[in-house]
Amino acid sequence: MTKSYEFNWQKHLPGFMQEGASFDRFDEDPFLFEPNCLVKVDEFGFFITWKSDGKEGQVLECSLINSIRVGAVPRDPKILSLFEAAGKKEEELEGCVICVCSGTDLVNLSFMYMVADSPDTARKWTEGLRSVIHNFRANNVCPMTCLKKQ
């Protein structure tokens, strides 16, 4: 008799990612700056959500993320002035910026930048998000599992 095979698609999701953390978030193309966003990953690792004070929450599906990079300090004077107004100097941003590159294809990409409070927090989140987006088994789940995304 053959053994039944159980398709284990889920990777371990660190608890700190489900609890969330506070990041300052900015986009360069449509210029947007959101301080103190609460960023979380859902329990299955399907979505990254964020919500800032006074604004609606937003969602990014993890299957659309191409790469997670440690971003460089922004050079745009508008962005730097907003960080200085929030109490963060340019020198303090080194190693704290996470760049999330996403898109439905490799031509039309969008970049979201998240700025952590410390380089250690940025490193933990970068490693955690990379483990979530490189879960190729999650792309081959059954349709019933896909219903959990709703």
C-alpha positions in Angstrom: 0.0 0.0 0.0 1.3 3.4 -0.8 1.5 6.2 1.7 -0.7 9.2 1.2 1.3 12.3 0.3 0.4 15.5 2.1 1.4 18.7 0.2 2.8 21.0 2.9 2.8 24.4 1.2 3.0 26.6 4.2 6.3 27.9 5.6 6.7 29.0 9.2 5.8 32.7 9.5 7.6 34.5 12.3 5.3 35.8 15.1 6.7 39.3 14.9 5.4 39.6 11.3 1.9 38.6 12.3 1.9 41.1 15.2 3.2 43.9 13.0 5.6 46.7 13.4 5.6 50.5 12.9 7.4 51.7 9.7 7.5 55.0 7.9 6.5 54.3 4.3 7.1 56.3 1.1 6.7 55.9 -2.6 8.7 58.0 -5.1 6.7 57.8 -8.3 3.4 59.2 -7.1 5.1 61.0 -4.2 3.6 59.7 -1.0 4.8 59.7 2.6 3.0 57.9 5.4 4.6 58.0 8.9 3.9 55.4 11.5 2.3 52.7 9.4 1.4 49.5 11.1 2.7 46.8 8.7 1.6 43.1 9.2 1.6 39.9 7.3 -1.5 37.7 7.4 -1.4 34.3 9.1 -0.9 32.3 5.9 1.7 34.6 4.3 -0.6 35.6 1.4 -0.7 39.4 2.0 1.2 42.3 3.5 -1.1 44.9 4.9 -0.4 48.4 6.2 -2.5 51.2 7.8 -1.5 54.7 8.8 -3.4 57.1 11.0 -6.3 58.7 9.3 -6.0 56.7 6.1 -7.5 53.5 4.8 -5.5 50.3 5.0 -3.8 48.9 2.0 -2.9 45.4 0.9 -0.1 43.9 -1.3 -0.3 40.3 -2.4 2.9 38.5 -1.7 2.8 36.5 -4.9 3.2 39.8 -6.8 6.5 40.7 -5.0 9.6 40.2 -7.1 12.2 41.1 -4.5 12.9 42.5 -1.1 16.0 44.7 -1.0 17.8 46.7 1.6 17.3 50.1 0.2 19.7 53.0 0.1 19.0 56.3 1.9 16.7 58.4 -0.3 18.3 61.3 -2.2 15.2 63.2 -2.9 15.2 66.4 -0.8 11.4 66.3 -0.4 11.6 62.9 1.3 14.6 63.8 3.4 12.9 67.0 4.6 9.8 64.9 5.7 12.0 62.5 7.6 13.8 65.4 9.3 10.4 66.9 10.2 9.5 63.5 11.7 12.7 63.6 13.8 15.0 61.2 11.8 18.3 62.4 10.4 19.8 61.2 7.1 22.6 59.4 9.0 20.0 57.4 11.1 18.4 56.0 7.9 21.4 54.0 6.9 20.5 50.3 7.0 16.9 51.0 8.0 15.3 51.2 4.5 13.5 48.2 3.0 12.6 48.3 -0.7 9.7 46.1 -1.8 9.7 45.6 -5.5 6.4 44.3 -6.9 4.4 44.0 -10.1 2.5 41.6 -12.3 5.4 41.4 -14.7 9.1 42.4 -14.9 8.4 45.6 -16.9 5.8 47.4 -14.9 7.3 47.5 -11.4 6.4 49.6 -8.4 8.7 50.2 -5.5 7.5 50.7 -1.9 10.0 51.8 0.7 9.6 51.1 4.4 11.8 52.7 7.0 12.3 50.8 10.2 13.2 52.3 13.6 16.5 50.3 13.7 18.8 48.4 11.4 18.1 45.2 13.4 14.3 45.5 12.8 14.9 46.1 9.1 17.2 43.1 8.9 14.6 40.8 10.6 11.8 42.0 8.4 13.9 41.7 5.2 14.8 38.1 6.0 11.2 37.3 7.1 9.7 38.8 4.0 12.2 37.0 1.7 11.2 33.7 3.2 7.5 34.4 2.6 7.9 35.5 -1.1 10.2 32.7 -2.0 7.6 30.0 -1.1 7.2 28.4 -4.5 4.9 25.7 -3.1 2.3 28.4 -2.3 1.9 29.0 -6.0 0.8 25.4 -6.5 -1.9 25.1 -3.9 -5.3 23.7 -4.6 -8.3 26.0 -5.3 -9.8 25.3 -1.9 -6.7 26.7 -0.2 -6.8 29.8 -2.5 -10.2 30.5 -1.0 -8.4 31.3 2.3 -7.1 34.4 0.6 -10.4 36.1 0.8 
